């Protein structure tokens, strides 16, 4: 199973679409690794600089409807190529969310009030999150502040994550 958690990037906007996650002009790339330098390149968000802000990030926390737009699998691939295996948001576009789990990544929806509290307490700080996968618990820490946040996954999504994605899941069972 992948390593989840790590350094957190807070993206304070709803409706970040797949073309902002990985611009369409790069969809001709043949490998996941080739997508790496272009992640969030076109994201227009005040004070955000992909070249500066993505270094070492393992988790993104954002607002509602993350991954909306086209149903390209390249968006989770670009996240994975950058070592981002976990996105936490209020909600996700359905196909993007499933593509994350199909790749063995996690797209975890939390209540809007929980996301708001995480932004209030941790955004703008050097924040890390540890993931207790068996216990279904996130532990956010920053500068002496700590918060535990429970999460849930559907049994099939959990099985996909444990297997490493859909292909690995199918290989183990069929």
TIVO-2410 file (N, C-alpha, C; in nm, 3 decimals):
# residues 174
REC num residu      c1      c2      c3 atome chaine
REC   1      X   0.084  -0.118   0.000     N      A
REC   1      X   0.000   0.000   0.000    CA      A
REC   1      X   0.089   0.125   0.000     C      A
REC   2      X   0.042   0.228  -0.067     N      A
REC   2      X   0.117   0.354  -0.077    CA      A
REC   2      X   0.130   0.424   0.058     C      A
REC   3      X   0.224   0.517   0.062     N      A
REC   3      X   0.238   0.603   0.178    CA      A
REC   3      X   0.143   0.722   0.161     C      A
REC   4      X   0.051   0.737   0.250     N      A
REC   4      X  -0.045   0.848   0.246    CA      A
REC   4      X  -0.006   0.949   0.352     C      A
REC   5      X  -0.046   1.073   0.328     N      A
REC   5      X  -0.020   1.178   0.425    CA      A
REC   5      X   0.097   1.264   0.383     C      A
REC   6      X   0.167   1.318   0.480     N      A
REC   6      X   0.282   1.404   0.454    CA      A
REC   6      X   0.246   1.552   0.458     C      A
REC   7      X   0.328   1.629   0.389     N      A
REC   7      X   0.309   1.774   0.383    CA      A
REC   7      X   0.177   1.807   0.314     C      A
REC   8      X   0.104   1.906   0.368     N      A
REC   8      X  -0.028   1.942   0.318    CA      A
REC   8      X  -0.023   2.073   0.241     C      A
REC   9      X  -0.088   2.074   0.126     N      A
REC   9      X  -0.110   2.196   0.047    CA      A
REC   9      X  -0.258   2.229   0.056     C      A
REC  10      X  -0.289   2.351   0.102     N      A
REC  10      X  -0.427   2.397   0.110    CA      A
REC  10      X  -0.457   2.480  -0.015     C      A
REC  11      X  -0.559   2.440  -0.090     N      A
REC  11      X  -0.605   2.513  -0.208    CA      A
REC  11      X  -0.745   2.565  -0.178     C      A
REC  12      X  -0.757   2.691  -0.147     N      A
REC  12      X  -0.881   2.749  -0.098    CA      A
REC  12      X  -0.972   2.794  -0.213     C      A
REC  13      X  -1.026   2.695  -0.282     N      A
REC  13      X  -1.119   2.724  -0.391    CA      A
REC  13      X  -1.201   2.600  -0.422     C      A
REC  14      X  -1.325   2.621  -0.457     N      A
REC  14      X  -1.411   2.513  -0.507    CA      A
REC  14      X  -1.396   2.503  -0.658     C      A
REC  15      X  -1.443   2.393  -0.713     N      A
REC  15      X  -1.453   2.373  -0.858    CA      A
REC  15      X  -1.318   2.376  -0.930     C      A
REC  16      X  -1.215   2.321  -0.869     N      A
REC  16      X  -1.088   2.306  -0.940    CA      A
REC  16      X  -1.108   2.192  -1.038     C      A
REC  17      X  -1.095   2.224  -1.167     N      A
REC  17      X  -1.130   2.125  -1.269    CA      A
REC  17      X  -1.008   2.048  -1.319     C      A
REC  18      X  -1.036   1.943  -1.395     N      A
REC  18      X  -0.927   1.856  -1.441    CA      A
REC  18      X  -0.832   1.928  -1.535     C      A
REC  19      X  -0.879   2.029  -1.607     N      A
REC  19      X  -0.789   2.103  -1.695    CA      A
REC  19      X  -0.694   2.192  -1.614     C      A
REC  20      X  -0.734   2.230  -1.494     N      A
REC  20      X  -0.644   2.304  -1.405    CA      A
REC  20      X  -0.548   2.207  -1.334     C      A
REC  21      X  -0.594   2.086  -1.309     N      A
REC  21      X  -0.508   1.986  -1.246    CA      A
REC  21      X  -0.397   1.945  -1.343     C      A
REC  22      X  -0.436   1.911  -1.467     N      A
REC  22      X  -0.338   1.881  -1.571    CA      A
REC  22      X  -0.392   1.936  -1.703     C      A
REC  23      X  -0.333   2.043  -1.754     N      A
REC  23      X  -0.384   2.106  -1.876    CA      A
REC  23      X  -0.391   2.009  -1.994     C      A
REC  24      X  -0.494   2.025  -2.075     N      A
REC  24      X  -0.520   1.935  -2.188    CA      A
REC  24      X  -0.405   1.927  -2.286     C      A
REC  25      X  -0.327   2.032  -2.297     N      A
REC  25      X  -0.217   2.031  -2.395    CA      A
REC  25      X  -0.111   1.925  -2.363     C      A
REC  26      X  -0.115   1.868  -2.241     N      A
REC  26      X  -0.018   1.766  -2.204    CA      A
REC  26      X  -0.074   1.623  -2.209     C      A
REC  27      X  -0.195   1.607  -2.256     N      A
REC  27      X  -0.258   1.475  -2.256    CA      A
REC  27      X  -0.198   1.380  -2.358     C      A
REC  28      X  -0.110   1.428  -2.442     N      A
REC  28      X  -0.042   1.341  -2.538    CA      A
REC  28      X   0.080   1.273  -2.476     C      A
REC  29      X   0.117   1.312  -2.356     N      A
REC  29      X   0.232   1.249  -2.290    CA      A
REC  29      X   0.204   1.100  -2.271     C      A
REC  30      X   0.307   1.019  -2.283     N      A
REC  30      X   0.291   0.874  -2.283    CA      A
REC  30      X   0.309   0.808  -2.146     C      A
REC  31      X   0.367   0.880  -2.050     N      A
REC  31      X   0.389   0.821  -1.919    CA      A
REC  31      X   0.337   0.915  -1.810     C      A
REC  32      X   0.310   0.857  -1.696     N      A
REC  32      X   0.269   0.938  -1.581    CA      A
REC  32      X   0.381   1.035  -1.543     C      A
REC  33      X   0.503   0.987  -1.544     N      A
REC  33      X   0.617   1.072  -1.504    CA      A
REC  33      X   0.628   1.196  -1.592     C      A
REC  34      X   0.591   1.183  -1.720     N      A
REC  34      X   0.600   1.298  -1.811    CA      A
REC  34      X   0.501   1.408  -1.775     C      A
REC  35      X   0.398   1.375  -1.698     N      A
REC  35      X   0.298   1.474  -1.655    CA      A
REC  35      X   0.346   1.556  -1.534     C      A
REC  36      X   0.444   1.506  -1.464     N      A
REC  36      X   0.487   1.563  -1.336    CA      A
REC  36      X   0.509   1.714  -1.338     C      A
REC  37      X   0.583   1.770  -1.432     N      A
REC  37      X   0.612   1.914  -1.422    CA      A
REC  37      X   0.493   2.005  -1.450     C      A
REC  38      X   0.382   1.949  -1.495     N      A
REC  38      X   0.270   2.033  -1.539    CA      A
REC  38      X   0.152   2.035  -1.442     C      A
REC  39      X   0.164   1.964  -1.330     N      A
REC  39      X   0.056   1.959  -1.231    CA      A
REC  39      X   0.021   2.099  -1.183     C      A
REC  40      X  -0.106   2.132  -1.191     N      A
REC  40      X  -0.163   2.259  -1.143    CA      A
REC  40      X  -0.100   2.381  -1.209     C      A
REC  41      X  -0.037   2.362  -1.323     N      A
REC  41      X   0.031   2.471  -1.393    CA      A
REC  41      X  -0.064   2.586  -1.427     C      A
REC  42      X  -0.188   2.554  -1.463     N      A
REC  42      X  -0.283   2.658  -1.503    CA      A
REC  42      X  -0.380   2.699  -1.392     C      A
REC  43      X  -0.355   2.655  -1.270     N      A
REC  43      X  -0.445   2.690  -1.160    CA      A
REC  43      X  -0.428   2.837  -1.125     C      A
REC  44      X  -0.534   2.913  -1.142     N      A
REC  44      X  -0.532   3.057  -1.109    CA      A
REC  44      X  -0.586   3.073  -0.967     C      A
REC  45      X  -0.496   3.088  -0.874     N      A
REC  45      X  -0.532   3.102  -0.735    CA      A
REC  45      X  -0.432   3.199  -0.672     C      A
REC  46      X  -0.485   3.305  -0.614     N      A
REC  46      X  -0.399   3.409  -0.558    CA      A
REC  46      X  -0.293   3.349  -0.465     C      A
REC  47      X  -0.172   3.392  -0.482     N      A
REC  47      X  -0.057   3.352  -0.401    CA      A
REC  47      X  -0.015   3.206  -0.421     C      A
REC  48      X  -0.070   3.138  -0.523     N      A
REC  48      X  -0.029   3.001  -0.550    CA      A
REC  48      X   0.068   2.999  -0.667     C      A
REC  49      X   0.179   2.930  -0.647     N      A
REC  49      X   0.279   2.911  -0.751    CA      A
REC  49      X   0.315   2.762  -0.751     C      A
REC  50      X   0.270   2.691  -0.856     N      A
REC  50      X   0.293   2.547  -0.862    CA      A
REC  50      X   0.440   2.511  -0.848     C      A
REC  51      X   0.526   2.584  -0.914     N      A
REC  51      X   0.669   2.554  -0.908    CA      A
REC  51      X   0.723   2.563  -0.766     C      A
REC  52      X   0.669   2.652  -0.688     N      A
REC  52      X   0.715   2.673  -0.550    CA      A
REC  52      X   0.638   2.588  -0.450     C      A
REC  53      X   0.507   2.580  -0.464     N      A
REC  53      X   0.421   2.527  -0.358    CA      A
REC  53      X   0.402   2.375  -0.360     C      A
REC  54      X   0.437   2.308  -0.468     N      A
REC  54      X   0.415   2.164  -0.476    CA      A
REC  54      X   0.530   2.080  -0.420     C      A
REC  55      X   0.643   2.142  -0.395     N      A
REC  55      X   0.761   2.067  -0.349    CA      A
REC  55      X   0.732   1.991  -0.220     C      A
REC  56      X   0.746   1.860  -0.227     N      A
REC  56      X   0.732   1.776  -0.109    CA      A
REC  56      X   0.591   1.750  -0.061     C      A
REC  57      X   0.491   1.798  -0.133     N      A
REC  57      X   0.351   1.782  -0.091    CA      A
REC  57      X   0.306   1.637  -0.111     C      A
REC  58      X   0.234   1.585  -0.013     N      A
REC  58      X   0.176   1.451  -0.023    CA      A
REC  58      X   0.026   1.451  -0.018     C      A
REC  59      X  -0.033   1.564   0.026     N      A
REC  59      X  -0.178   1.573   0.045    CA      A
REC  59      X  -0.226   1.712   0.005     C      A
REC  60      X  -0.342   1.716  -0.058     N      A
REC  60      X  -0.410   1.842  -0.088    CA      A
REC  60      X  -0.539   1.846  -0.008     C      A
REC  61      X  -0.566   1.961   0.055     N      A
REC  61      X  -0.695   1.987   0.118    CA      A
REC  61      X  -0.756   2.104   0.042     C      A
REC  62      X  -0.882   2.086   0.001     N      A
REC  62      X  -0.946   2.188  -0.081    CA      A
REC  62      X  -1.096   2.192  -0.051     C      A
REC  63      X  -1.166   2.269  -0.128     N      A
REC  63      X  -1.309   2.291  -0.106    CA      A
REC  63      X  -1.392   2.192  -0.188     C      A
REC  64      X  -1.507   2.235  -0.239     N      A
REC  64      X  -1.605   2.146  -0.302    CA      A
REC  64      X  -1.577   2.121  -0.450     C      A
REC  65      X  -1.624   2.006  -0.497     N      A
REC  65      X  -1.630   1.970  -0.639    CA      A
REC  65      X  -1.492   1.962  -0.703     C      A
REC  66      X  -1.395   1.909  -0.632     N      A
REC  66      X  -1.261   1.895  -0.686    CA      A
REC  66      X  -1.263   1.791  -0.798     C      A
REC  67      X  -1.195   1.822  -0.908     N      A
REC  67      X  -1.185   1.728  -1.020    CA      A
REC  67      X  -1.300   1.735  -1.117     C      A
REC  68      X  -1.377   1.843  -1.114     N      A
REC  68      X  -1.487   1.857  -1.210    CA      A
REC  68      X  -1.430   1.879  -1.350     C      A
REC  69      X  -1.514   1.875  -1.450     N      A
REC  69      X  -1.468   1.892  -1.587    CA      A
REC  69      X  -1.466   1.759  -1.659     C      A
REC  70      X  -1.370   1.741  -1.745     N      A
REC  70      X  -1.365   1.618  -1.824    CA      A
REC  70      X  -1.321   1.501  -1.737     C      A
REC  71      X  -1.344   1.382  -1.787     N      A
REC  71      X  -1.323   1.262  -1.707    CA      A
REC  71      X  -1.185   1.201  -1.728     C      A
REC  72      X  -1.085   1.282  -1.754     N      A
REC  72      X  -0.952   1.229  -1.785    CA      A
REC  72      X  -0.886   1.163  -1.666     C      A
REC  73      X  -0.830   1.047  -1.690     N      A
REC  73      X  -0.755   0.975  -1.588    CA      A
REC  73      X  -0.619   1.042  -1.562     C      A
REC  74      X  -0.579   1.130  -1.652     N      A
REC  74      X  -0.450   1.197  -1.640    CA      A
REC  74      X  -0.442   1.283  -1.513     C      A
REC  75      X  -0.555   1.333  -1.464     N      A
REC  75      X  -0.552   1.418  -1.345    CA      A
REC  75      X  -0.499   1.341  -1.223     C      A
REC  76      X  -0.555   1.224  -1.190     N      A
REC  76      X  -0.495   1.147  -1.081    CA      A
REC  76      X  -0.351   1.103  -1.110     C      A
REC  77      X  -0.323   1.072  -1.237     N      A
REC  77      X  -0.186   1.033  -1.272    CA      A
REC  77      X  -0.087   1.145  -1.242     C      A
REC  78      X  -0.123   1.268  -1.274     N      A
REC  78      X  -0.034   1.382  -1.249    CA      A
REC  78      X  -0.014   1.401  -1.099     C      A
REC  79      X  -0.120   1.383  -1.020     N      A
REC  79      X  -0.105   1.390  -0.874    CA      A
REC  79      X  -0.010   1.281  -0.826     C      A
REC  80      X  -0.033   1.159  -0.872     N      A
REC  80      X   0.050   1.045  -0.832    CA      A
REC  80      X   0.197   1.067  -0.870     C      A
REC  81      X   0.221   1.117  -0.990     N      A
REC  81      X   0.358   1.142  -1.036    CA      A
REC  81      X   0.431   1.242  -0.947     C      A
REC  82      X   0.355   1.326  -0.880     N      A
REC  82      X   0.412   1.426  -0.789    CA      A
REC  82      X   0.414   1.382  -0.644     C      A
REC  83      X   0.377   1.256  -0.619     N      A
REC  83      X   0.379   1.204  -0.482    CA      A
REC  83      X   0.258   1.244  -0.399     C      A
REC  84      X   0.154   1.294  -0.465     N      A
REC  84      X   0.031   1.332  -0.395    CA      A
REC  84      X  -0.066   1.215  -0.408     C      A
REC  85      X  -0.085   1.145  -0.298     N      A
REC  85      X  -0.167   1.025  -0.297    CA      A
REC  85      X  -0.300   1.043  -0.225     C      A
REC  86      X  -0.322   1.162  -0.172     N      A
REC  86      X  -0.443   1.188  -0.093    CA      A
REC  86      X  -0.493   1.329  -0.123     C      A
REC  87      X  -0.622   1.338  -0.158     N      A
REC  87      X  -0.690   1.466  -0.170    CA      A
REC  87      X  -0.809   1.462  -0.076     C      A
REC  88      X  -0.821   1.564   0.006     N      A
REC  88      X  -0.932   1.576   0.101    CA      A
REC  88      X  -1.011   1.700   0.061     C      A
REC  89      X  -1.141   1.684   0.043     N      A
REC  89      X  -1.226   1.795  -0.003    CA      A
REC  89      X  -1.366   1.778   0.052     C      A
REC  90      X  -1.446   1.882   0.033     N      A
REC  90      X  -1.588   1.873   0.070    CA      A
REC  90      X  -1.660   1.774  -0.020     C      A
REC  91      X  -1.623   1.773  -0.148     N      A
REC  91      X  -1.685   1.681  -0.244    CA      A
REC  91      X  -1.597   1.672  -0.367     C      A
REC  92      X  -1.624   1.571  -0.449     N      A
REC  92      X  -1.547   1.545  -0.569    CA      A
REC  92      X  -1.641   1.521  -0.686     C      A
REC  93      X  -1.593   1.551  -0.805     N      A
REC  93      X  -1.664   1.507  -0.924    CA      A
REC  93      X  -1.659   1.354  -0.924     C      A
REC  94      X  -1.771   1.292  -0.957     N      A
REC  94      X  -1.785   1.147  -0.944    CA      A
REC  94      X  -1.677   1.069  -1.018     C      A
REC  95      X  -1.653   1.101  -1.144     N      A
REC  95      X  -1.556   1.024  -1.223    CA      A
REC  95      X  -1.414   1.048  -1.173     C      A
REC  96      X  -1.380   1.171  -1.140     N      A
REC  96      X  -1.247   1.198  -1.085    CA      A
REC  96      X  -1.225   1.116  -0.958     C      A
REC  97      X  -1.323   1.118  -0.870     N      A
REC  97      X  -1.312   1.045  -0.743    CA      A
REC  97      X  -1.285   0.897  -0.770     C      A
REC  98      X  -1.362   0.837  -0.861     N      A
REC  98      X  -1.342   0.695  -0.889    CA      A
REC  98      X  -1.208   0.670  -0.956     C      A
REC  99      X  -1.164   0.761  -1.042     N      A
REC  99      X  -1.031   0.745  -1.103    CA      A
REC  99      X  -0.922   0.747  -0.997     C      A
REC 100      X  -0.938   0.827  -0.893     N      A
REC 100      X  -0.840   0.828  -0.784    CA      A
REC 100      X  -0.830   0.690  -0.720     C      A
REC 101      X  -0.944   0.633  -0.683     N      A
REC 101      X  -0.942   0.501  -0.620    CA      A
REC 101      X  -0.895   0.393  -0.717     C      A
REC 102      X  -0.932   0.405  -0.844     N      A
REC 102      X  -0.885   0.308  -0.944    CA      A
REC 102      X  -0.733   0.308  -0.955     C      A
REC 103      X  -0.671   0.421  -0.925     N      A
REC 103      X  -0.524   0.433  -0.927    CA      A
REC 103      X  -0.462   0.398  -0.791     C      A
REC 104      X  -0.543   0.359  -0.694     N      A
REC 104      X  -0.492   0.327  -0.561    CA      A
REC 104      X  -0.466   0.448  -0.475     C      A
REC 105      X  -0.520   0.563  -0.517     N      A
REC 105      X  -0.507   0.688  -0.442    CA      A
REC 105      X  -0.633   0.710  -0.360     C      A
REC 106      X  -0.633   0.808  -0.272     N      A
REC 106      X  -0.751   0.834  -0.190    CA      A
REC 106      X  -0.806   0.973  -0.217     C      A
REC 107      X  -0.938   0.978  -0.237     N      A
REC 107      X  -1.015   1.102  -0.247    CA      A
REC 107      X  -1.119   1.095  -0.135     C      A
REC 108      X  -1.094   1.168  -0.029     N      A
REC 108      X  -1.178   1.157   0.091    CA      A
REC 108      X  -1.259   1.284   0.109     C      A
REC 109      X  -1.390   1.267   0.113     N      A
REC 109      X  -1.482   1.380   0.135    CA      A
REC 109      X  -1.508   1.394   0.285     C      A
REC 110      X  -1.496   1.518   0.332     N      A
REC 110      X  -1.528   1.552   0.470    CA      A
REC 110      X  -1.635   1.660   0.469     C      A
REC 111      X  -1.707   1.671   0.577     N      A
REC 111      X  -1.813   1.771   0.589    CA      A
REC 111      X  -1.758   1.911   0.568     C      A
REC 112      X  -1.836   2.000   0.506     N      A
REC 112      X  -1.790   2.137   0.483    CA      A
REC 112      X  -1.741   2.207   0.610     C      A
REC 113      X  -1.807   2.183   0.722     N      A
REC 113      X  -1.763   2.247   0.847    CA      A
REC 113      X  -1.628   2.193   0.894     C      A
REC 114      X  -1.600   2.067   0.866     N      A
REC 114      X  -1.469   2.010   0.900    CA      A
REC 114      X  -1.361   2.071   0.812     C      A
REC 115      X  -1.389   2.080   0.682     N      A
REC 115      X  -1.292   2.143   0.590    CA      A
REC 115      X  -1.268   2.288   0.631     C      A
REC 116      X  -1.374   2.361   0.664     N      A
REC 116      X  -1.360   2.501   0.706    CA      A
REC 116      X  -1.272   2.511   0.830     C      A
REC 117      X  -1.292   2.421   0.924     N      A
REC 117      X  -1.212   2.423   1.047    CA      A
REC 117      X  -1.064   2.393   1.016     C      A
REC 118      X  -1.038   2.298   0.926     N      A
REC 118      X  -0.900   2.267   0.889    CA      A
REC 118      X  -0.833   2.389   0.824     C      A
REC 119      X  -0.907   2.459   0.737     N      A
REC 119      X  -0.852   2.580   0.677    CA      A
REC 119      X  -0.823   2.686   0.784     C      A
REC 120      X  -0.916   2.705   0.876     N      A
REC 120      X  -0.897   2.806   0.981    CA      A
REC 120      X  -0.778   2.775   1.070     C      A
REC 121      X  -0.760   2.649   1.105     N      A
REC 121      X  -0.655   2.612   1.199    CA      A
REC 121      X  -0.519   2.593   1.134     C      A
REC 122      X  -0.516   2.545   1.008     N      A
REC 122      X  -0.390   2.498   0.952    CA      A
REC 122      X  -0.343   2.567   0.824     C      A
REC 123      X  -0.432   2.628   0.749     N      A
REC 123      X  -0.390   2.691   0.624    CA      A
REC 123      X  -0.292   2.804   0.651     C      A
REC 124      X  -0.188   2.814   0.569     N      A
REC 124      X  -0.086   2.916   0.588    CA      A
REC 124      X   0.023   2.875   0.684     C      A
REC 125      X   0.014   2.756   0.739     N      A
REC 125      X   0.115   2.703   0.830    CA      A
REC 125      X   0.182   2.582   0.766     C      A
REC 126      X   0.299   2.548   0.812     N      A
REC 126      X   0.365   2.425   0.770    CA      A
REC 126      X   0.291   2.309   0.837     C      A
REC 127      X   0.205   2.244   0.761     N      A
REC 127      X   0.115   2.141   0.816    CA      A
REC 127      X   0.148   2.006   0.756     C      A
REC 128      X   0.136   1.905   0.839     N      A
REC 128      X   0.152   1.766   0.794    CA      A
REC 128      X   0.029   1.688   0.839     C      A
REC 129      X   0.001   1.582   0.765     N      A
REC 129      X  -0.106   1.491   0.805    CA      A
REC 129      X  -0.052   1.349   0.806     C      A
REC 130      X  -0.084   1.278   0.912     N      A
REC 130      X  -0.053   1.135   0.922    CA      A
REC 130      X  -0.185   1.062   0.903     C      A
REC 131      X  -0.179   0.948   0.835     N      A
REC 131      X  -0.299   0.872   0.806    CA      A
REC 131      X  -0.292   0.737   0.876     C      A
REC 132      X  -0.386   0.715   0.966     N      A
REC 132      X  -0.404   0.584   1.029    CA      A
REC 132      X  -0.510   0.513   0.945     C      A
REC 133      X  -0.464   0.439   0.844     N      A
REC 133      X  -0.559   0.376   0.751    CA      A
REC 133      X  -0.646   0.271   0.820     C      A
REC 134      X  -0.589   0.179   0.898     N      A
REC 134      X  -0.676   0.082   0.966    CA      A
REC 134      X  -0.778   0.147   1.059     C      A
REC 135      X  -0.737   0.255   1.127     N      A
REC 135      X  -0.826   0.324   1.219    CA      A
REC 135      X  -0.912   0.431   1.155     C      A
REC 136      X  -0.891   0.457   1.025     N      A
REC 136      X  -0.966   0.558   0.950    CA      A
REC 136      X  -0.963   0.693   1.022     C      A
REC 137      X  -0.839   0.742   1.042     N      A
REC 137      X  -0.820   0.865   1.116    CA      A
REC 137      X  -0.706   0.946   1.054     C      A
REC 138      X  -0.730   1.075   1.034     N      A
REC 138      X  -0.626   1.169   0.995    CA      A
REC 138      X  -0.578   1.241   1.120     C      A
REC 139      X  -0.447   1.266   1.127     N      A
REC 139      X  -0.394   1.349   1.235    CA      A
REC 139      X  -0.317   1.465   1.172     C      A
REC 140      X  -0.374   1.584   1.181     N      A
REC 140      X  -0.313   1.706   1.130    CA      A
REC 140      X  -0.229   1.767   1.241     C      A
REC 141      X  -0.107   1.810   1.206     N      A
REC 141      X  -0.020   1.875   1.304    CA      A
REC 141      X   0.051   1.994   1.240     C      A
REC 142      X   0.070   2.098   1.320     N      A
REC 142      X   0.144   2.215   1.276    CA      A
REC 142      X   0.176   2.302   1.396     C      A
REC 143      X   0.303   2.332   1.415     N      A
REC 143      X   0.345   2.429   1.515    CA      A
REC 143      X   0.274   2.411   1.650     C      A
REC 144      X   0.270   2.289   1.700     N      A
REC 144      X   0.208   2.262   1.828    CA      A
REC 144      X   0.058   2.244   1.825     C      A
REC 145      X  -0.004   2.260   1.711     N      A
REC 145      X  -0.148   2.239   1.697    CA      A
REC 145      X  -0.168   2.097   1.643     C      A
REC 146      X  -0.267   2.028   1.697     N      A
REC 146      X  -0.294   1.890   1.655    CA      A
REC 146      X  -0.444   1.870   1.649     C      A
REC 147      X  -0.489   1.802   1.546     N      A
REC 147      X  -0.632   1.768   1.536    CA      A
REC 147      X  -0.648   1.633   1.469     C      A
REC 148      X  -0.727   1.548   1.531     N      A
REC 148      X  -0.762   1.419   1.473    CA      A
REC 148      X  -0.897   1.432   1.404     C      A
REC 149      X  -0.904   1.376   1.283     N      A
REC 149      X  -1.027   1.383   1.204    CA      A
REC 149      X  -1.058   1.244   1.152     C      A
REC 150      X  -1.170   1.185   1.195     N      A
REC 150      X  -1.208   1.054   1.141    CA      A
REC 150      X  -1.258   1.066   0.998     C      A
REC 151      X  -1.241   0.959   0.921     N      A
REC 151      X  -1.294   0.955   0.785    CA      A
REC 151      X  -1.348   0.816   0.757     C      A
REC 152      X  -1.424   0.805   0.652     N      A
REC 152      X  -1.479   0.676   0.612    CA      A
REC 152      X  -1.450   0.651   0.465     C      A
REC 153      X  -1.443   0.526   0.430     N      A
REC 153      X  -1.432   0.483   0.291    CA      A
REC 153      X  -1.530   0.368   0.270     C      A
REC 154      X  -1.589   0.363   0.154     N      A
REC 154      X  -1.674   0.249   0.119    CA      A
REC 154      X  -1.584   0.124   0.114     C      A
REC 155      X  -1.639   0.009   0.146     N      A
REC 155      X  -1.556  -0.113   0.146    CA      A
REC 155      X  -1.481  -0.138   0.014     C      A
REC 156      X  -1.546  -0.115  -0.099     N      A
REC 156      X  -1.478  -0.138  -0.227    CA      A
REC 156      X  -1.366  -0.038  -0.249     C      A
REC 157      X  -1.387   0.090  -0.213     N      A
REC 157      X  -1.281   0.190  -0.226    CA      A
REC 157      X  -1.163   0.153  -0.137     C      A
REC 158      X  -1.193   0.107  -0.018     N      A
REC 158      X  -1.086   0.063   0.074    CA      A
REC 158      X  -1.008  -0.053   0.014     C      A
REC 159      X  -1.078  -0.147  -0.047     N      A
REC 159      X  -1.012  -0.263  -0.110    CA      A
REC 159      X  -0.922  -0.218  -0.225     C      A
REC 160      X  -0.968  -0.119  -0.303     N      A
REC 160      X  -0.886  -0.068  -0.413    CA      A
REC 160      X  -0.758  -0.004  -0.360     C      A
REC 161      X  -0.769   0.074  -0.254     N      A
REC 161      X  -0.652   0.138  -0.195    CA      A
REC 161      X  -0.556   0.032  -0.141     C      A
REC 162      X  -0.609  -0.064  -0.069     N      A
REC 162      X  -0.524  -0.170  -0.012    CA      A
REC 162      X  -0.453  -0.249  -0.120     C      A
REC 163      X  -0.518  -0.271  -0.233     N      A
REC 163      X  -0.459  -0.348  -0.343    CA      A
REC 163      X  -0.358  -0.266  -0.423     C      A
REC 164      X  -0.372  -0.132  -0.420     N      A
REC 164      X  -0.286  -0.046  -0.501    CA      A
REC 164      X  -0.353   0.004  -0.627     C      A
REC 165      X  -0.483  -0.022  -0.641     N      A
REC 165      X  -0.558   0.025  -0.757    CA      A
REC 165      X  -0.638  -0.087  -0.820     C      A
REC 166      X  -0.714  -0.051  -0.923     N      A
REC 166      X  -0.805  -0.145  -0.987    CA      A
REC 166      X  -0.733  -0.262  -1.053     C      A
REC 167      X  -0.626  -0.235  -1.127     N      A
REC 167      X  -0.554  -0.342  -1.197    CA      A
REC 167      X  -0.501  -0.444  -1.098     C      A
REC 168      X  -0.438  -0.395  -0.991     N      A
REC 168      X  -0.384  -0.483  -0.888    CA      A
REC 168      X  -0.497  -0.559  -0.816     C      A
REC 169      X  -0.606  -0.493  -0.793     N      A
REC 169      X  -0.722  -0.557  -0.730    CA      A
REC 169      X  -0.772  -0.671  -0.818     C      A
REC 170      X  -0.786  -0.644  -0.948     N      A
REC 170      X  -0.834  -0.747  -1.042    CA      A
REC 170      X  -0.734  -0.862  -1.052     C      A
REC 171      X  -0.605  -0.829  -1.056     N      A
REC 171      X  -0.502  -0.934  -1.063    CA      A
REC 171      X  -0.508  -1.028  -0.943     C      A
REC 172      X  -0.541  -0.975  -0.826     N      A
REC 172      X  -0.547  -1.055  -0.704    CA      A
REC 172      X  -0.672  -1.143  -0.698     C      A
REC 173      X  -0.776  -1.105  -0.770     N      A
REC 173      X  -0.904  -1.174  -0.752    CA      A
REC 173      X  -0.954  -1.250  -0.874     C      A
REC 174      X  -0.899  -1.224  -0.991     N      A
REC 174      X  -0.955  -1.286  -1.112    CA      A
REC 174      X  -0.850  -1.364  -1.187     C      A
***
